[in-house]
């Protein structure tokens, strides 16, 4: 197998998720640049990035910038922007990417990697992210649970993106395995999947079951799991997502999906969803790409999704009030 070395890493959209994985790579000795909002960048430049994990706080020194041009020279790019910004940022980033760079999409939703690939000529690898993190303050990331990834070939993710004629499955694996090894050596467990679309839909299912409810109630996953009525509501969400996935040709078995949804509350009891964190700050969430995506695809495919539609509408109602504050 051909070896691929990653000498410089850039994190585009360094919020909680990007800062966490950037911190893991930096503490393992790799050269990392976080590209994020000015307040976060200024705090990191002044004090370093504070990582709260396993009951202790560690200060990690790494580069930070609020300019997208800082992606120049990176041969691995962790793309972590909100789904609503994917197309715009990918288009702006394209001019700065090194020809040999590899882009790893660490985002919610199933369409982001294909959107990035339509804007850049470099290979794009989609990832399913399982981590509970938050940013309690600029320059600080708090880890609450897990921190593992599932990656796979973009063409295996049902995106419609085709590899070049000379590329075969072995060549794809030559990119994925060195990436998995690189991340694993920094303490980030990685699994390579042959069917990433099913993995993406499984994560979408979990997000749809937790994010909107956590956001509307401003409650963590443990609090949701403690109420039988909420567990029943989440199960209804899962059934709808499984039905839409089936109409898409994605096989998500119902029983394992319900079990996977329930396990998240055990693994991440104290986690507030990313939607909850956005709503607490009166920021637009990714709900259009979560319950909104499921309800939209349900209508297009003739699959009823009343619970997802309701949760989507309620979050949008709350977000509509932000402008009046």
C-alpha positions in Angstrom: 0.0 0.0 0.0 1.3 3.5 -0.9 1.9 5.5 2.2 0.6 9.1 2.6 2.0 11.5 5.1 0.1 14.4 6.5 2.5 17.2 7.4 0.1 20.1 8.0 -3.6 20.1 9.0 -6.0 22.9 8.7 -9.4 22.9 10.3 -12.0 25.0 8.4 -14.9 26.1 10.6 -13.2 25.4 13.9 -16.1 25.4 16.3 -16.5 22.7 19.0 -16.1 19.7 16.7 -13.3 21.1 14.6 -11.4 22.5 17.6 -11.7 19.1 19.4 -10.2 17.1 16.6 -7.7 19.8 15.9 -6.6 19.7 19.5 -6.3 15.9 19.4 -3.9 16.2 16.4 -2.0 19.1 17.9 -1.4 17.4 21.2 0.0 14.4 19.3 2.6 16.7 17.8 1.1 17.6 14.4 1.1 21.1 12.9 -2.4 22.3 13.0 -4.1 25.6 12.1 -7.6 26.3 13.3 -9.6 28.6 11.1 -12.6 30.1 13.0 -14.4 33.1 14.3 -12.3 36.1 15.5 -13.1 35.8 19.2 -12.1 32.1 19.2 -8.9 32.8 17.3 -8.0 35.8 19.5 -8.4 33.7 22.7 -6.3 30.9 21.2 -3.5 33.3 20.1 -3.5 34.8 23.6 -3.9 31.8 25.9 -3.7 28.7 23.7 -6.7 26.3 23.2 -8.0 25.0 26.5 -9.2 21.4 26.2 -11.5 20.1 29.0 -11.4 16.4 28.9 -11.5 13.5 31.4 -11.8 15.8 34.4 -8.8 17.9 33.6 -7.9 21.0 31.6 -5.0 21.0 29.2 -3.7 24.0 27.3 -2.7 23.3 23.7 -0.6 25.7 21.6 -1.5 25.7 18.0 -1.9 28.2 15.2 -5.2 29.9 14.6 -6.6 32.3 12.0 -9.9 33.9 11.0 -8.8 34.0 7.3 -9.8 31.1 5.0 -6.5 31.6 3.1 -4.8 30.0 6.1 -5.7 26.7 4.6 -2.8 27.1 2.1 -0.1 24.5 2.5 -2.3 22.0 4.4 -2.3 18.5 3.0 -5.2 17.5 5.3 -8.2 19.7 5.7 -10.9 19.0 8.3 -14.0 20.7 6.9 -16.3 21.4 9.8 -18.6 24.3 8.8 -22.3 24.3 9.3 -24.2 22.5 6.5 -25.9 25.8 5.5 -22.5 27.3 4.7 -20.9 24.3 2.9 -21.3 25.4 -0.7 -20.2 29.0 -0.1 -17.1 28.1 2.0 -16.1 25.2 -0.2 -16.2 27.6 -3.2 -14.1 30.2 -1.4 -11.7 27.6 -0.1 -11.0 26.0 -3.5 -8.6 28.7 -4.7 -6.4 28.2 -1.6 -6.2 24.4 -1.4 -2.9 22.6 -2.1 -3.1 20.3 -5.2 -2.3 17.2 -3.0 -4.7 18.1 -0.2 -7.2 15.7 1.1 -10.5 17.1 2.5 -12.3 15.3 5.3 -15.9 16.4 5.9 -16.8 16.3 9.6 -20.4 17.5 9.2 -23.9 16.5 9.9 -26.2 15.5 7.0 -25.6 13.3 4.1 -25.0 15.8 1.3 -22.1 17.8 2.4 -19.2 15.8 1.0 -20.8 15.8 -2.5 -21.3 19.5 -2.2 -17.7 20.1 -1.4 -16.6 17.7 -4.2 -18.5 19.8 -6.7 -16.4 22.8 -5.7 -12.9 21.4 -5.3 -10.7 19.2 -7.5 -9.0 17.5 -4.5 -10.4 14.2 -3.1 -13.1 14.5 -0.5 -13.8 11.9 2.2 -17.1 12.0 4.1 -17.0 11.1 7.8 -19.7 10.2 10.4 -18.7 11.9 13.6 -19.6 10.6 17.1 -18.5 13.1 19.7 -20.1 15.1 22.5 -18.4 18.5 22.7 -19.2 22.1 23.4 -17.5 25.5 23.5 -18.3 27.1 26.9 -16.2 30.1 25.9 -14.0 31.3 23.1 -10.7 29.5 23.2 -12.1 26.6 25.1 -13.6 23.2 24.0 -15.2 20.8 26.5 -15.3 17.1 25.7 -18.3 15.2 27.2 -18.1 11.8 25.5 -16.9 9.6 22.6 -14.8 11.0 19.8 -14.7 8.4 17.0 -15.2 8.6 13.3 -16.5 6.4 10.5 -15.0 7.2 7.1 -15.5 5.8 3.6 -15.2 6.5 -0.1 -17.3 9.3 -1.5 -18.5 7.3 -4.4 -19.7 4.6 -1.9 -21.8 7.2 -0.1 -24.4 7.4 -2.9 -23.4 10.9 -3.8 -23.3 10.2 -7.5 -19.7 11.5 -7.6 -17.6 9.2 -9.7 -13.9 8.7 -9.4 -11.6 9.2 -12.3 -11.4 6.3 -14.8 -8.0 5.2 -13.6 -9.0 5.0 -10.0 -10.2 1.7 -8.6 -11.3 0.5 -5.2 -7.7 -0.3 -4.2 -6.7 3.3 -4.9 -9.5 4.6 -2.8 -8.4 2.4 0.1 -4.9 3.7 -0.3 -6.2 7.1 0.7 -8.5 5.9 3.5 -6.2 3.6 5.4 -3.3 6.1 5.9 -5.9 8.7 7.0 -7.4 6.3 9.5 -4.0 5.4 10.8 -2.9 9.0 11.1 -6.0 9.9 13.1 -5.9 6.8 15.2 -2.3 7.5 16.2 -3.5 10.8 17.6 -6.1 9.1 19.8 -9.0 9.4 17.4 -10.6 5.9 16.8 -11.5 5.5 13.1 -13.5 2.8 11.3 -13.6 2.4 7.5 -17.0 1.5 6.1 -17.8 0.0 2.8 -21.3 1.5 2.9 -21.0 5.0 4.2 -24.4 6.1 3.0 -26.0 3.7 5.5 -23.7 5.1 8.2 -24.6 8.7 7.3 -28.3 7.9 7.5 -27.9 6.1 10.8 -26.2 9.3 12.2 -28.9 11.4 10.6 -31.5 9.2 12.4 -29.8 9.8 15.8 -29.6 13.6 15.1 -33.2 13.8 14.2 -34.2 11.9 17.3 -32.2 14.2 19.7 -31.3 17.6 18.2 -34.6 19.4 17.9 -36.1 18.1 21.1 -32.9 18.9 23.0 -32.9 22.4 21.5 -36.6 23.1 22.1 -36.4 22.0 25.7 -32.7 23.0 26.3 -32.3 19.6 27.9 -29.4 17.1 27.7 -29.7 13.6 26.4 -30.0 12.1 29.8 -32.9 14.3 30.7 -34.7 13.3 27.4 -34.1 9.6 28.1 -35.6 9.9 31.6 -39.1 10.7 30.3 -41.1 7.8 28.7 -43.1 10.2 26.6 -40.0 11.7 25.1 -38.6 8.2 24.4 -41.8 7.4 22.6 -41.5 10.6 20.6 -37.9 9.8 19.6 -38.9 6.3 18.6 -41.6 7.8 16.3 -38.8 10.0 14.7 -36.6 6.9 14.2 -39.5 5.0 12.5 -40.0 7.9 10.0 -36.3 8.2 9.2 -36.1 4.4 8.6 -39.1 4.6 6.3 -37.6 7.5 4.3 -34.2 5.7 4.1 -36.0 2.6 2.8 -37.6 4.7 0.0 -34.1 6.0 -0.8 -32.9 2.5 -1.1 -31.0 2.6 2.2 -31.5 -0.4 4.4 -31.7 0.7 8.1 -33.2 -2.1 10.1 -35.7 -0.7 12.6 -34.8 -2.7 15.7 -31.0 -1.9 15.5 -31.8 1.7 14.7 -34.0 2.0 17.8 -31.2 0.4 19.9 -28.6 2.8 18.5 -30.8 5.8 19.3 -31.2 4.6 22.9 -27.5 4.0 23.4 -26.6 7.6 22.6 -28.3 8.8 25.7 -26.2 6.4 27.8 -22.9 7.3 26.1 -23.6 11.1 26.1 -25.9 11.7 29.0 -24.7 15.3 29.7 -24.7 16.4 26.1 -26.8 19.3 24.7 -27.3 18.9 21.0 -25.6 21.2 18.6 -29.1 22.5 17.8 -29.6 23.3 21.5 -26.3 25.1 21.6 -27.2 27.2 18.6 -30.6 28.0 19.9 -29.2 29.0 23.3 -27.1 31.6 21.4 -29.9 32.6 19.1 -28.0 31.4 16.1 -29.5 29.6 13.1 -29.2 25.8 13.5 -28.8 23.0 10.9 -32.4 21.9 11.3 -33.0 22.3 7.6 -30.4 19.5 7.0 -31.8 17.3 9.8 -35.5 16.9 10.5 -36.1 19.4 7.7 -34.2 17.2 5.2 -36.2 14.1 6.3 -39.5 15.8 6.0 -38.6 17.3 2.6 -37.4 13.9 1.2 -40.4 12.3 2.7 -42.7 14.5 0.7 -40.7 13.9 -2.5 -40.8 10.2 -2.0 -44.4 9.9 -0.7 -43.4 8.9 2.8 -45.4 10.6 5.7 -43.1 12.2 8.3 -45.5 14.1 10.6 -43.3 14.0 13.7 -40.2 15.2 11.9 -42.2 17.9 10.2 -43.6 19.1 13.5 -40.2 19.2 15.2 -38.8 21.1 12.2 -41.6 23.6 12.2 -41.2 24.3 16.0 -37.5 24.9 15.7 -38.1 27.2 12.8 -40.7 29.1 14.8 -38.2 29.7 17.6 -35.6 30.8 15.2 -38.0 33.2 13.5 -38.2 35.0 16.8 -34.5 35.8 17.0 -34.8 38.8 14.7 -37.3 40.3 17.2 -35.0 40.2 20.1 
